[in-house]
Amino acid sequence: TVIRVLDRPGKLSTCRHELRKIEPVEFHEPVISISFDDVYMSAATYGANELEKRGMKGTFFATKDYTLSGEEKYAGEKNLIDLSFSGHEIGFHGVKHPFFSTYDFEDMDAEFEEGLHWLNSLGINNPGIAFPFGDFDERVISLSRKYFSYGRSSIHGLNDSAFSRYELKIFPVTADTTLDEMVDFVSAVEINNVWGIFLFHDLGSFESDYYYETPLDDYIALLDEIEKRNIAVKTINEIISVESLSPF
């Protein structure tokens, strides 16, 4: 018997196949993680502050070149250090924000090593990685195991307690995402007793035309809804360290 999980678009040739629905392996309680990619200044300030008001912590994936660019829209190294000091998690999101699957092995290894050394120099240890553009393949995952404690993808979905730690699923939030859709995802986490990871980028206003900017009011309303339901909010690494997830 050969079992394959169909978790992404593609093709699979089989004979005498059978499809079976796999029920989630529940967590002991529903749990949510709030993550930010690229670490915009709005995430490091408004995003973190709203979490802290509610006793929550978030996970912030930094891209080295963005952090060191000096652009006002991105958080700098001091912001990352302050976030870490406040109990938030800092992870890696590439040096150059590349499509890692297009790299040869040596270049990928060099970028992973550079990124880990950079974060270590800021006092950040044992980080996870969020694959830029959600792009990864078996080589990327294999090398990620050498440098990082887990890998967060951009595959939409829920995570149960048996899921691979190097293909963590998310709920991506963009300018097109409504508050109702975010709340529906919270409900799915609660009903199935599993883990949901929100992915945000920038926080701003309803008038913005930037695809990766979420209205701050919607973000605040989401946190209020999670708090009202008394659902635990934890960093990704905090859950990885406690739950019995696969080491692969």
C-alpha angles and dihedrals in degrees: 000000000000118000120197126181113221100213103145141030115282145093131286124181114209142157126217090003127175127200119216129181111234113215115222120259099235128230118231086255137001112270136184133202124201112210135180127199124212091009102245115199089250089059093048092049115024094022095050095039094055090050092049092050087063097041091255131133129208140206118241121193111204129204108210098217092049093048092050095040095093090226111147093226092065128068115244131223093273089056090052091050091049091049091051092047089053091056101262120133122246119203138176125266101172135284093252100014092247138168095259094195088068093056123096114238096258095052092046091049090050093051093047091049092048092049094049092047090050094052092044089054088058091053093259114135136182095014128181125226131235108203110235111245086004086276118154143130135185092284091053092049093046093053092041089063088061095056111018137053094226143349125236116203131193093240110130116239151074127291122226124194093266097055124122112263091219096056102046113170127225147191105240115214119205136161087276094056114103126214089242090058091051091049090049089057090051088052091051090052091049097045095047095040092230141121124278125191119201117206118207132168119180127007121213144114137327089246095062118113094200108119095217097048119104122199108255090223090059091049091051092047090051092053090048090053093049090048092048090055091048092232114162116249114203137163116260094246090050090058094042089053094051108032124074097247122160113272086225 
